[in-house]
């Protein structure tokens, strides 16, 4: 098994992950409703995000949290997202860049959950 080495690896990671997300019983309906008709646009954004994070090729600009701030998701949705992400990575890649992707995804899921909880608790 190989590590993520280039944009083609990023695209494989993103496409296979979100292909699984779209079919998932728990989080699929949320993503599909939110991104209806805009999946290609979302995937392109995710390619740029992960390319920036993992390959140090700065093609993504923006705030990843903002689009997620008002989504109807709870802790179990974040847990399912990370479960699918980690399984996808383990099926496709092995190595330090893959490990970095898994670590970053876990931290991002935790941060998004905590920020959403803060927003809910403070009626923001």
C-alpha positions as CSV (number, residue, x, y, z in Angstrom):
1,X,0.0,0.0,0.0
2,X,1.3,3.5,-0.8
3,X,1.1,6.9,0.8
4,X,-0.5,10.0,-0.7
5,X,2.1,11.5,-2.9
6,X,0.3,13.9,-5.3
7,X,-3.0,15.5,-6.4
8,X,-4.2,12.2,-7.9
9,X,-3.9,10.6,-4.4
10,X,-5.9,13.5,-2.9
11,X,-8.6,13.1,-5.5
12,X,-8.8,9.3,-4.9
13,X,-9.0,9.9,-1.1
14,X,-11.7,12.6,-1.5
15,X,-13.8,10.8,-4.2
16,X,-13.9,7.5,-2.4
17,X,-14.6,9.1,1.0
18,X,-17.5,11.3,-0.2
19,X,-18.8,8.4,-2.4
20,X,-19.2,6.5,0.9
21,X,-20.6,9.5,2.7
22,X,-23.3,10.0,0.1
23,X,-24.6,6.4,0.7
24,X,-24.3,6.4,4.5
25,X,-27.6,6.1,6.3
26,X,-26.7,8.6,9.1
27,X,-24.8,11.4,7.4
28,X,-25.6,10.8,3.8
29,X,-29.0,12.5,3.9
30,X,-27.5,15.6,5.5
31,X,-24.7,16.0,3.0
32,X,-27.0,15.1,0.0
33,X,-29.6,17.7,1.0
34,X,-27.0,20.4,1.7
35,X,-25.0,19.8,-1.5
36,X,-27.8,18.9,-3.8
37,X,-26.7,19.7,-7.3
38,X,-23.4,21.1,-6.0
39,X,-21.4,17.9,-5.3
40,X,-18.8,18.6,-8.1
41,X,-18.2,22.1,-6.6
42,X,-17.8,20.6,-3.1
43,X,-15.4,17.9,-4.3
44,X,-13.2,20.5,-6.0
45,X,-13.1,22.5,-2.8
46,X,-12.1,19.4,-0.9
47,X,-9.3,18.6,-3.3
48,X,-7.9,22.1,-2.8
49,X,-8.3,21.9,1.0
50,X,-6.5,18.6,1.4
51,X,-3.9,19.5,-1.2
52,X,-3.1,22.6,0.8
53,X,-3.0,20.7,4.1
54,X,-1.1,17.5,3.0
55,X,1.0,18.5,0.0
56,X,1.8,22.1,1.1
57,X,0.5,23.3,-2.3
58,X,-1.6,26.4,-1.3
59,X,-4.6,26.1,-3.5
60,X,-7.3,26.5,-0.8
61,X,-8.3,29.8,0.8
62,X,-11.1,30.3,3.2
63,X,-12.6,29.1,6.5
64,X,-13.5,25.4,6.6
65,X,-15.8,25.9,9.6
66,X,-18.1,28.6,8.3
67,X,-20.2,26.3,5.9
68,X,-20.6,23.8,8.7
69,X,-21.7,26.2,11.5
70,X,-25.5,25.9,10.9
71,X,-25.6,22.3,9.7
72,X,-28.1,20.0,11.6
73,X,-25.4,17.7,13.1
74,X,-24.7,16.4,16.5
75,X,-21.8,14.4,18.1
76,X,-22.9,11.1,16.5
77,X,-22.7,12.7,13.1
78,X,-19.1,13.8,13.7
79,X,-18.2,10.4,15.1
80,X,-19.7,8.7,12.0
81,X,-17.8,11.2,9.7
82,X,-14.5,10.4,11.3
83,X,-15.2,6.6,11.4
84,X,-15.8,6.7,7.6
85,X,-12.8,8.9,7.0
86,X,-10.4,6.7,8.9
87,X,-11.7,3.5,7.3
88,X,-11.4,5.1,3.8
89,X,-7.8,6.1,4.6
90,X,-6.9,2.7,5.9
91,X,-8.3,1.0,2.8
92,X,-6.4,3.2,0.4
93,X,-3.1,4.5,1.9
94,X,-0.4,3.9,4.4
95,X,2.4,6.2,5.4
96,X,3.2,9.5,7.1
97,X,1.1,11.7,4.9
98,X,-1.9,9.3,5.3
99,X,-1.3,9.4,9.1
100,X,-1.2,13.2,8.9
101,X,-4.6,13.2,7.1
102,X,-6.1,11.0,9.7
103,X,-4.8,13.1,12.6
104,X,-6.0,16.4,10.9
105,X,-9.4,15.0,10.2
106,X,-9.8,13.8,13.8
107,X,-8.8,17.2,15.1
108,X,-11.0,19.0,12.6
109,X,-14.1,16.9,13.6
110,X,-13.4,17.6,17.3
111,X,-13.0,21.3,16.7
112,X,-16.1,21.6,14.5
113,X,-18.2,19.7,17.2
114,X,-16.9,21.9,20.0
115,X,-17.5,25.1,18.0
116,X,-21.0,24.0,17.1
117,X,-21.8,23.2,20.8
118,X,-20.5,26.6,21.8
119,X,-22.7,28.3,19.2
120,X,-25.7,26.4,20.4
121,X,-25.1,27.0,24.1
122,X,-24.6,30.7,23.6
123,X,-27.4,31.2,21.1
124,X,-25.1,32.6,18.5
